[in-house]
Amino acid sequence: MPGIRAILLGMSVASVQMAVAQAEEPAAHRWSAALEEVAVYLEDDYIYPQTGAAMARHLREHAGDYDQAADLDALAQALTEDLYDIAQDHHLRLWTQGSRAAPSRAPMSREQIEHCRTASIEHRWLAPDIGYIQFPRFRSEPDYLAGFDAAMETLDGADAIILDLRANCGGDEMAVRHLSTYFFGQPTHLVSSQVGDSEPRERWTLDAVPGPRQPDTALYILVDNGTFSAAESFSFGMRVTGRATLAGMPTGGGGHFGPTVELDSGMRMFLPIGRTFDPRTGEGWEAAGIMPDIRTDASGAALEAAVADFRAAH
């Protein structure tokens, strides 16, 4: 049966819906149809087939355990927690359109998630030689990318730039490549990614960016447990290429990627189908997170630690 990878190539979701409809009728439990739909996606398309099969089996064998869920929000919360117990995957989660609550297994607090949704790009000079940029998400809309460009234009000539990615919940690959390009003078292979057993795909810096590049500027990235997904991918790429020093606390551990699936039940599911990794070692950061070069006991101490490290070296 065609799965998510086929859908991403242009096929209809009808094949998945048909498979759910044709599945052997499960026991009569309140949420049986919703659980079966989730199970089909997991066993067909989850990044690790054995783990996907184990999660699907759990949902079918324990369908009655979810009868007590009062509504879809409660069901999504319970599923997110139980699937995490099996897969240890921070990206794999379910929610409903109207829900704004963070699952208890989420690496970010509700306050951090709200910051990610609403805050904007900020940049300023911390000192005559140190620039600072803070942004909550990697977004590729032209207006948002223009904010990166404006920040890099303003901070041109800095001896050090500090990028504050604490509570940055991620975003998309193009924004990661866009910002990365500013810190290299030549095309650079950042990371690689892979869907299932397909050929790995290399992620490189872009050919050009609108503003002035700063390949020789000292670069520090502030991270914490709210640094997640694309924010981790950016930080990881800067780390493995030797371009940046990370300061703060271990990141959230979201090294997988995939689509958001709209389920017939009314729930949505983020379904991990691939991973990002260092092409030199094959290692990623899923679950474990990225360990900073300069470890602090509290997130708020990261900025002071980065500034102190730069001053000590210069």
PEHU-V350526 format. One record per residue. N is the residue number from 0. SS is DSSP state (2 for helix, 1 for strand, 0 for the rest). NEAR is the number of other ideal C-beta (glycine too) atoms within 12 Angstrom. Layout:
BEGIN
N SS NEAR
N SS NEAR
END
This chain:
BEGIN
0 0 23
1 0 22
2 0 30
3 2 34
4 2 26
5 2 21
6 2 26
7 2 23
8 0 13
9 0 9
10 0 16
11 0 13
12 0 27
13 2 16
14 2 21
15 2 35
16 2 24
17 2 17
18 2 23
19 2 30
20 2 17
21 2 14
22 0 24
23 0 13
24 0 14
25 0 25
26 0 19
27 0 11
28 0 23
29 0 22
30 0 36
31 2 27
32 2 28
33 2 34
34 2 43
35 2 32
36 2 38
37 2 46
38 2 38
39 2 40
40 2 48
41 2 43
42 2 31
43 2 32
44 2 39
45 0 39
46 0 37
47 0 27
48 2 18
49 2 15
50 2 26
51 2 33
52 2 21
53 2 23
54 2 40
55 2 33
56 2 19
57 2 27
58 2 37
59 2 29
60 2 18
61 0 26
62 2 31
63 2 18
64 2 22
65 2 37
66 0 19
67 0 15
68 0 28
69 0 14
70 0 20
71 2 29
72 2 24
73 2 25
74 2 39
75 2 39
76 2 28
77 2 35
78 2 45
79 2 36
80 2 26
81 2 31
82 2 41
83 2 28
84 2 19
85 2 26
86 2 32
87 0 25
88 0 37
89 0 38
90 0 44
91 0 43
92 1 41
93 1 45
94 1 32
95 1 27
96 0 16
97 0 13
98 0 24
99 0 16
100 0 21
101 0 29
102 0 32
103 0 18
104 0 29
105 0 34
106 0 41
107 0 37
108 0 22
109 2 19
110 2 19
111 2 30
112 2 29
113 2 18
114 2 24
115 2 35
116 2 21
117 2 14
118 0 24
119 0 21
120 0 31
121 1 23
122 1 28
123 1 18
124 1 21
125 1 27
126 1 19
127 0 11
128 0 20
129 1 30
130 1 35
131 1 32
132 1 39
133 1 30
134 0 39
135 0 35
136 0 38
137 1 37
138 0 31
139 0 22
140 0 17
141 2 14
142 2 13
143 2 25
144 2 31
145 2 21
146 2 31
147 2 43
148 2 28
149 2 22
150 2 36
151 2 34
152 2 22
153 2 23
154 0 34
155 0 20
156 0 18
157 0 34
158 0 25
159 1 37
160 1 45
161 1 44
162 1 49
163 1 39
164 0 53
165 0 40
166 0 38
167 0 46
168 0 41
169 0 41
170 1 34
171 0 24
172 2 30
173 2 25
174 2 35
175 2 42
176 2 34
177 2 38
178 2 49
179 2 42
180 2 36
181 0 41
182 0 41
183 0 30
184 0 16
185 0 14
186 0 19
187 0 27
188 1 22
189 1 38
190 1 42
191 1 28
192 1 35
193 1 27
194 1 29
195 0 25
196 0 13
197 0 16
198 0 11
199 0 21
200 1 20
201 1 22
202 1 35
203 1 23
204 0 32
205 0 27
206 0 13
207 0 15
208 0 28
209 0 19
210 0 24
211 0 24
212 0 29
213 0 32
214 0 23
215 0 17
216 0 30
217 1 29
218 1 43
219 1 43
220 1 46
221 1 44
222 1 47
223 0 39
224 0 31
225 0 42
226 0 49
227 0 47
228 0 45
229 2 42
230 2 50
231 2 50
232 2 48
233 2 49
234 2 50
235 2 47
236 2 44
237 2 37
238 2 32
239 2 31
240 0 27
241 0 17
242 0 32
243 0 40
244 1 32
245 1 43
246 1 43
247 1 43
248 0 31
249 0 29
250 0 47
251 0 45
252 0 35
253 0 43
254 0 39
255 1 40
256 1 39
257 1 34
258 1 25
259 1 23
260 1 33
261 1 22
262 0 34
263 0 24
264 0 32
265 0 22
266 1 36
267 1 27
268 1 41
269 1 36
270 1 41
271 1 42
272 1 36
273 1 35
274 1 37
275 1 41
276 1 29
277 0 28
278 0 24
279 0 17
280 0 13
281 0 15
282 0 19
283 0 34
284 0 39
285 0 34
286 0 25
287 0 19
288 0 32
289 0 43
290 0 22
291 0 37
292 0 25
293 1 29
294 1 23
295 0 26
296 0 15
297 0 17
298 2 30
299 2 17
300 2 21
301 2 40
302 2 32
303 2 22
304 2 30
305 2 38
306 2 30
307 2 21
308 2 29
309 2 30
310 2 18
311 2 13
312 2 14
313 0 15
END
